[in-house]
Amino acid sequence: MRRLLLGVTLPLYLLDQVTKALVLRFINPDEPRPVIPGFFDLVQWHNTGAAFSMLTNNNVFFIALSSVALIALAIFWRRGAFRGAWVAFGAALLAAGILGNLTDRLLHGFVVDFLLFDLHVPFAHPWPAFNVADSCICIAAVIFVATSLFEKKTSAPDTAQP
């Protein structure tokens, strides 16, 4: 498990923080940088809420929530709750994502979002900006849902009498 933390969580946390530092330094909040015109831009957006900017201006609440989530994740990790490679990988991704956005909230008072896609479909025109940490959290959620749906359920042998 320690290898996952060092091999997944730490590098993704560092990638998240480095990319956000570069965005803060080189991208003006008022000047998006088109990468694929009409589809993908690099931007600098400050998010004081959660996904899709829900609960905007609740930074203190999200600092507390992230701290509790990290503590719970650490407790579950130590108790062996993340059995299986995929679930452990999901937990490592989740830790990276929580740490990345928590660091932003503590350092800046907001989360730095910078990846902006426009899918040109309803509700994704454009898709809300996000970052590496957000991606880690979303992928972790997909892993947790997929493993819960597709893992083989072990059940106790039927002891009912005929």
Secondary structure as GFF3:
##gff-version 3
##sequence-region A 1 162
A	DSSP	alpha_helix	2	4	.	.	.	ID=ss1
A	DSSP	pi_helix	5	9	.	.	.	ID=ss2
A	DSSP	alpha_helix	10	26	.	.	.	ID=ss3
A	DSSP	beta_strand	33	36	.	.	.	ID=ss4
A	DSSP	beta_strand	40	47	.	.	.	ID=ss5
A	DSSP	three_ten_helix	51	53	.	.	.	ID=ss6
A	DSSP	alpha_helix	59	78	.	.	.	ID=ss7
A	DSSP	alpha_helix	85	108	.	.	.	ID=ss8
A	DSSP	beta_strand	111	117	.	.	.	ID=ss9
A	DSSP	alpha_helix	132	150	.	.	.	ID=ss10
###
